[in-house]
Amino acid sequence: MSDDASLRRMVYLFIKEVAETCNPDDVIIVTSSLTKDMTCDVDLYRANALRVLARIIDAAMLGAIERYVKQAIVDSSGMVSSAALVSATHLFNAAPENAVIVRRWIGETQEATASPNDMVQFHAIQLMYQIKSTDRLAISKLVQQFSQKNTLRSPLAVTCLVRYTAKLLLDEIAQGRSSGGSIQDGSPIMRGGYNFLVSCLRHKEDMVIYEAARAICSLPNLEPQDLSPAINALQQALSSPKPSMRFDSCEYRLHPSPCRVQVQRGPRDSHRRCQPFRRHPCHHHSAQDWIGELHRPSPQADLGIPYRHCR
């Protein structure tokens, strides 16, 4: 191939798009060329070759290049490691035969979760979850491992872990393993998962805080004392100087009684994108004596947003 980086990337994209409609004999020739790129010294070429190979190879070809992909997952280059993890995810979903092979890469994927690169951690935790998704005990151990050791530095990876924890708790409740009272009186998995979600409410990243609050509020039949940490976090977010955080907090509709005091302040928000989304929940949860106050024009914001978008 050419040494021009832009031209090579165009060739990679072209191969990926037309591979499914080509003669299998031609695909083998291309695969040989891509395998050479996968073992070259240029990280950009290696990463792109991995992504393309994941789209065009079958289980038989995957067995031939398995060693190279496993080496790429633990590569010191974040670009190559991330590409290998994303490629493994695509291969896992492509066919059951591929999934059998990808499951053998659990050791390399576990090692990638300790990478200093945020995107590598993010993709590694996703692949780990996919590999273990059919085993409830393995998922609970995965959540416990990363929630207790606190080794994930990537906010995207922590957000994924919050979602996996929430799903685990929902499954525990659906299968009748909750005590029916406070979640702190439930099974060890429920107590550990809930405590992890509460600890994420104190995370330095806004996305993690909101995701943890949303996860707690989504759990059914929580006692008021179990719900209060999430309510307090969202109330604090309504006073955040960041419009995006205020927007997220008011868009998520909570039970009216815990948040009425803070939500009454919300519709007077001066940011033009926050007003309509804060005003709409108040129509459902507010007392009649101050509904008119919600629609008083704000001199600081010309919304220009049709009301239908607030529903």
C-alpha positions as CSV (number, residue, x, y, z in Angstrom):
1,M,0.0,0.0,0.0
2,S,0.9,3.6,-0.3
3,D,2.9,5.4,2.4
4,D,0.4,8.3,2.3
5,A,-1.6,8.1,5.6
6,S,-4.7,9.7,4.2
7,L,-4.8,7.5,1.1
8,R,-4.4,4.4,3.2
9,R,-7.2,5.4,5.5
10,M,-9.4,5.8,2.4
11,V,-8.4,2.4,1.2
12,Y,-9.3,0.9,4.7
13,L,-12.7,2.5,4.6
14,F,-13.3,1.3,1.0
15,I,-12.4,-2.3,1.9
16,K,-14.6,-2.2,4.9
17,E,-17.6,-1.1,2.9
18,V,-17.3,-3.4,-0.1
19,A,-15.9,-6.6,1.6
20,E,-19.3,-8.2,2.1
21,T,-20.1,-8.0,-1.6
22,C,-16.8,-9.2,-2.9
23,N,-15.6,-12.6,-4.0
24,P,-14.3,-14.6,-1.0
25,D,-11.0,-15.3,-2.9
26,D,-10.4,-11.6,-3.2
27,V,-11.1,-11.1,0.5
28,I,-8.4,-13.5,1.4
29,I,-5.9,-11.4,-0.6
30,V,-7.0,-8.3,1.2
31,T,-6.8,-10.0,4.6
32,S,-3.2,-11.0,3.9
33,S,-2.3,-7.4,3.2
34,L,-4.2,-6.1,6.3
35,T,-2.4,-8.7,8.5
36,K,0.9,-7.3,7.4
37,D,-0.3,-3.8,8.3
38,M,-1.4,-5.1,11.7
39,T,2.2,-6.1,12.5
40,C,3.9,-3.0,11.2
41,D,5.6,-0.3,13.3
42,V,3.1,2.5,12.6
43,D,0.3,2.7,15.3
44,L,-2.2,4.4,13.0
45,Y,-1.9,1.6,10.3
46,R,-2.1,-1.1,13.0
47,A,-5.3,0.4,14.5
48,N,-7.0,0.9,11.2
49,A,-6.1,-2.6,10.0
50,L,-7.6,-4.1,13.1
51,R,-10.8,-2.3,12.7
52,V,-11.2,-3.4,9.0
53,L,-10.3,-7.0,9.7
54,A,-13.0,-7.2,12.4
55,R,-15.5,-6.4,9.7
56,I,-14.4,-8.9,7.0
57,I,-13.1,-12.0,8.6
58,D,-14.9,-15.1,9.8
59,A,-14.2,-17.5,12.6
60,A,-11.7,-19.6,10.6
61,M,-9.6,-16.5,9.7
62,L,-10.0,-15.1,13.3
63,G,-8.2,-18.2,14.6
64,A,-5.2,-17.5,12.4
65,I,-4.8,-13.9,13.6
66,E,-5.9,-14.4,17.2
67,R,-2.4,-14.1,18.5
68,Y,-1.9,-10.7,16.9
69,V,-5.2,-9.4,18.3
70,K,-4.4,-10.5,21.8
71,Q,-1.1,-8.8,21.6
72,A,-2.8,-5.6,20.4
73,I,-5.2,-5.5,23.3
74,V,-2.4,-5.1,25.8
75,D,-0.3,-2.9,23.5
76,S,1.3,0.1,25.1
77,S,-0.3,2.4,22.4
78,G,-3.7,3.5,23.5
79,M,-4.8,3.8,19.9
80,V,-3.9,0.2,19.0
81,S,-5.3,-1.2,22.3
82,S,-8.6,0.7,21.9
83,A,-8.9,-0.4,18.3
84,A,-8.3,-4.1,19.3
85,L,-10.9,-3.9,22.0
86,V,-13.5,-2.3,19.8
87,S,-12.8,-4.9,17.1
88,A,-13.2,-7.7,19.6
89,T,-16.6,-6.3,20.6
90,H,-17.7,-6.3,16.9
91,L,-16.4,-9.8,16.4
92,F,-18.2,-11.0,19.6
93,N,-21.5,-9.7,18.2
94,A,-21.0,-10.9,14.7
95,A,-21.3,-14.7,15.1
96,P,-21.5,-17.3,17.9
97,E,-18.3,-18.9,16.6
98,N,-16.4,-15.6,16.9
99,A,-17.8,-15.2,20.5
100,V,-16.2,-18.5,21.5
101,I,-12.8,-17.3,20.4
102,V,-13.2,-13.8,21.9
103,R,-14.1,-15.3,25.3
104,R,-10.6,-16.7,25.5
105,W,-9.2,-13.2,25.6
106,I,-10.6,-12.5,29.1
107,G,-7.1,-12.3,30.6
108,E,-5.9,-9.6,28.1
109,T,-9.1,-7.7,28.5
110,Q,-8.7,-7.7,32.3
111,E,-5.2,-6.4,31.9
112,A,-6.5,-3.6,29.6
113,T,-8.8,-2.3,32.4
114,A,-5.7,-1.2,34.3
115,S,-4.5,0.9,31.3
116,P,-3.7,4.6,32.0
117,N,-5.6,5.5,28.8
118,D,-9.2,6.5,29.6
119,M,-10.7,5.2,26.3
120,V,-8.9,1.8,26.7
121,Q,-10.4,1.4,30.1
122,F,-13.8,2.3,28.7
123,H,-13.7,-0.2,25.9
124,A,-12.2,-2.9,28.1
125,I,-14.9,-2.7,30.7
126,Q,-17.5,-3.0,27.9
127,L,-15.9,-6.1,26.4
128,M,-15.5,-7.6,29.9
129,Y,-19.2,-7.2,30.5
130,Q,-20.1,-8.7,27.1
131,I,-18.0,-11.7,27.7
132,K,-19.6,-12.3,31.2
133,S,-23.1,-11.1,30.3
134,T,-24.6,-14.7,30.4
135,D,-23.2,-15.5,33.9
136,R,-25.0,-13.7,36.7
137,L,-22.3,-14.6,39.3
138,A,-19.5,-13.4,37.0
139,I,-21.3,-10.1,36.5
140,S,-21.7,-9.6,40.3
141,K,-18.0,-10.4,40.8
142,L,-17.2,-7.9,38.0
143,V,-19.2,-5.2,39.7
144,Q,-17.8,-6.0,43.1
145,Q,-14.2,-6.1,41.8
146,F,-14.2,-2.6,40.2
147,S,-16.5,-0.9,42.7
148,Q,-14.4,-2.0,45.7
149,K,-10.9,-1.6,44.3
150,N,-11.7,1.8,42.7
151,T,-9.2,1.2,39.9
152,L,-11.2,2.8,37.1
153,R,-10.1,6.4,36.4
154,S,-12.0,6.8,33.2
155,P,-15.4,8.6,33.9
156,L,-16.9,6.8,30.8
157,A,-15.8,3.4,32.3
158,V,-17.3,4.3,35.7
159,T,-20.5,5.4,34.0
160,C,-20.7,2.0,32.3
161,L,-20.1,0.3,35.7
162,V,-22.9,2.3,37.2
163,R,-25.3,1.1,34.5
164,Y,-24.1,-2.5,35.0
165,T,-24.7,-2.2,38.7
166,A,-28.2,-0.8,38.2
167,K,-29.1,-3.7,35.9
168,L,-27.7,-6.2,38.4
169,L,-29.8,-4.6,41.2
170,L,-32.9,-4.6,39.0
171,D,-32.4,-8.3,38.3
172,E,-32.0,-9.0,42.0
173,I,-35.3,-7.3,42.7
174,A,-37.1,-9.0,39.8
175,Q,-36.0,-12.4,41.0
176,G,-37.3,-11.7,44.6
177,R,-33.9,-11.4,46.4
178,S,-34.9,-8.1,48.0
179,S,-36.2,-8.0,51.5
180,G,-39.1,-5.8,50.7
181,G,-37.9,-3.0,53.0
182,S,-34.8,-0.9,52.9
183,I,-32.3,-2.0,50.2
184,Q,-29.7,-2.1,53.0
185,D,-31.5,-5.1,54.4
186,G,-31.3,-7.0,51.1
187,S,-28.7,-9.5,49.9
188,P,-25.0,-8.7,50.0
189,I,-25.0,-8.0,46.2
190,M,-27.8,-5.4,46.7
191,R,-26.1,-3.7,49.6
192,G,-22.7,-3.6,47.8
193,G,-24.2,-2.4,44.6
194,Y,-26.3,0.3,46.3
195,N,-23.4,1.6,48.3
196,F,-21.3,1.8,45.1
197,L,-24.1,3.9,43.5
198,V,-24.2,6.2,46.5
199,S,-20.4,6.6,46.4
200,C,-20.6,7.6,42.8
201,L,-22.8,10.6,43.8
202,R,-19.6,12.1,45.2
203,H,-17.6,11.6,42.0
204,K,-15.8,14.6,40.5
205,E,-17.4,14.0,37.1
206,D,-20.9,15.3,36.4
207,M,-21.8,12.4,34.1
208,V,-21.1,9.9,36.8
209,I,-23.1,11.8,39.4
210,Y,-26.1,12.1,37.2
211,E,-26.0,8.4,36.0
212,A,-25.7,7.2,39.6
213,A,-28.7,9.4,40.7
214,R,-30.7,8.2,37.7
215,A,-29.9,4.6,38.5
216,I,-31.0,4.9,42.2
217,C,-34.2,6.7,41.2
218,S,-35.0,4.0,38.7
219,L,-35.0,1.2,41.3
220,P,-38.5,0.2,42.3
221,N,-40.1,0.5,45.7
222,L,-37.2,2.2,47.5
223,E,-37.6,3.5,51.0
224,P,-37.3,7.3,51.4
225,Q,-34.0,7.0,53.2
226,D,-32.6,5.0,50.3
227,L,-33.8,7.5,47.8
228,S,-32.7,10.7,49.6
229,P,-29.0,10.6,48.5
230,A,-30.0,10.7,44.9
231,I,-32.6,13.4,45.5
232,N,-30.0,15.6,47.4
233,A,-27.5,15.1,44.5
234,L,-30.0,16.2,41.9
235,Q,-31.2,19.2,44.1
236,Q,-27.6,20.3,44.3
237,A,-27.2,19.9,40.5
238,L,-30.2,22.3,40.0
239,S,-28.0,25.0,41.6
240,S,-24.9,24.1,39.5
241,P,-23.3,26.9,37.5
242,K,-23.1,24.5,34.5
243,P,-26.3,24.7,32.4
244,S,-25.8,21.1,31.1
245,M,-26.0,19.8,34.7
246,R,-29.1,21.8,35.5
247,F,-30.6,20.7,32.2
248,D,-30.0,17.0,33.0
249,S,-31.3,17.3,36.5
250,C,-34.6,18.9,35.6
251,E,-35.1,16.7,32.6
252,Y,-35.2,13.6,34.8
253,R,-38.7,13.7,36.4
254,L,-38.6,12.8,40.1
255,H,-41.4,12.2,42.6
256,P,-42.9,15.6,43.4
257,S,-42.6,15.6,47.2
258,P,-38.8,15.4,47.7
259,C,-37.9,18.0,45.1
260,R,-40.8,20.5,45.0
261,V,-38.8,23.2,46.8
262,Q,-35.9,23.1,44.3
263,V,-38.0,22.5,41.2
264,Q,-40.0,25.7,42.0
265,R,-36.8,27.7,41.5
266,G,-36.0,25.8,38.2
267,P,-38.4,27.5,35.8
268,R,-36.9,30.9,36.5
269,D,-33.6,29.6,35.2
270,S,-32.0,32.2,32.9
271,H,-30.5,29.7,30.5
272,R,-32.7,29.5,27.4
273,R,-32.3,25.7,27.0
274,C,-33.2,24.9,30.6
275,Q,-36.4,26.8,31.0
276,P,-38.8,24.7,28.9
277,F,-37.6,21.4,30.2
278,R,-37.9,22.6,33.8
279,R,-41.3,24.1,33.2
280,H,-42.9,21.0,31.8
281,P,-42.5,18.7,34.9
282,C,-43.9,21.4,37.1
283,H,-47.2,21.2,35.2
284,H,-47.6,17.7,36.6
285,H,-46.2,18.2,40.1
286,S,-46.9,21.8,41.2
287,A,-49.6,23.4,43.2
288,Q,-52.2,25.5,41.4
289,D,-51.3,28.6,43.4
290,W,-48.0,29.2,41.6
291,I,-48.5,27.7,38.2
292,G,-49.0,31.2,36.8
293,E,-45.6,32.1,38.2
294,L,-44.0,29.5,36.0
295,H,-45.1,31.1,32.8
296,R,-44.1,34.7,33.6
297,P,-41.8,35.8,30.8
298,S,-38.1,35.9,31.6
299,P,-36.4,39.0,30.4
300,Q,-33.1,37.1,30.3
301,A,-34.1,34.4,27.9
302,D,-35.9,34.3,24.6
303,L,-36.6,30.6,24.4
304,G,-37.8,30.2,20.8
305,I,-38.4,26.5,21.6
306,P,-41.8,25.0,20.7
307,Y,-43.6,23.6,23.8
308,R,-44.0,20.2,22.0
309,H,-40.2,19.6,22.4
310,C,-40.6,19.7,26.2
311,R,-42.8,16.6,26.3
